[in-house]
Amino acid sequence: MKTKLFQQNPIEAMQFDGTNFKDITKWGCKVILYKPNDHLVIMHGEVDKVVKKGAYIIKSSNGWFHPVRKDVFESNYKPVVLT
């Protein structure tokens, strides 16, 4: 069977810089624990997920928030330029 190529749809994302937890909560992401300049813990469905400083949080099409390591995010997603 021949493989096919697939492309991901644009997603909303925000990088956690260690200080912007208020922006992340305003965005709709439920932050359970915040340790300044280190990490935060977000609610992902019924599971808590750690987001380390520098990592990205993406909002999926079902409205769930997912942490993604910086290197993984930057190798898979490129900024969308709106014209």
C-alpha positions in Angstrom: 0.0 0.0 0.0 1.3 3.5 -0.9 1.6 6.1 1.9 -0.2 9.4 1.8 0.9 12.8 3.0 -1.2 14.7 5.6 -1.0 18.2 6.8 -2.2 19.5 10.2 -4.9 22.2 10.4 -3.9 25.5 11.9 -4.2 25.5 15.7 -4.1 28.0 18.5 -1.0 28.0 20.6 0.7 29.9 23.4 4.2 29.5 24.7 4.6 29.4 28.5 7.4 31.9 29.3 7.4 31.3 33.1 5.4 34.4 33.8 2.4 34.5 31.5 0.0 32.2 33.4 -2.7 34.9 33.6 -2.7 35.1 29.8 -3.0 31.4 29.6 -6.0 31.3 32.0 -7.7 34.2 30.2 -7.3 32.1 27.0 -9.5 29.4 28.7 -6.9 26.9 29.9 -7.5 25.7 33.4 -4.3 26.1 35.4 -4.2 24.0 38.6 -0.8 24.9 39.9 1.7 27.6 39.0 5.3 27.8 40.0 6.7 31.1 38.7 9.6 30.9 36.2 9.5 27.0 36.3 6.3 25.2 35.4 2.6 25.0 35.6 0.1 22.2 35.7 -3.0 22.3 33.4 -6.1 20.3 33.3 -6.2 18.0 30.2 -9.6 16.3 30.1 -9.6 14.4 33.4 -5.8 14.3 33.7 -3.3 16.9 34.9 -0.4 17.7 32.6 2.9 19.6 33.5 3.9 22.4 31.2 7.6 23.4 31.6 8.9 26.9 31.0 9.5 27.3 27.2 6.9 24.6 26.2 3.8 25.4 24.2 0.2 24.8 25.0 -2.0 24.0 22.0 -5.8 24.2 21.9 -7.2 21.2 20.0 -10.3 21.3 17.8 -12.3 19.7 20.7 -11.3 22.6 23.0 -8.8 20.6 25.1 -5.4 22.1 26.0 -2.3 20.0 25.4 1.3 20.7 26.4 3.9 20.3 23.7 7.7 20.5 24.2 9.3 23.5 22.5 11.4 21.4 20.1 8.5 19.2 19.0 6.2 22.2 18.5 8.7 24.2 16.5 9.5 21.2 14.2 5.8 20.6 13.5 4.2 24.0 13.4 4.9 27.3 11.6 3.3 30.6 12.3 0.3 31.5 10.1 0.6 34.9 8.5 -2.8 36.6 8.2 -3.2 38.9 5.3 
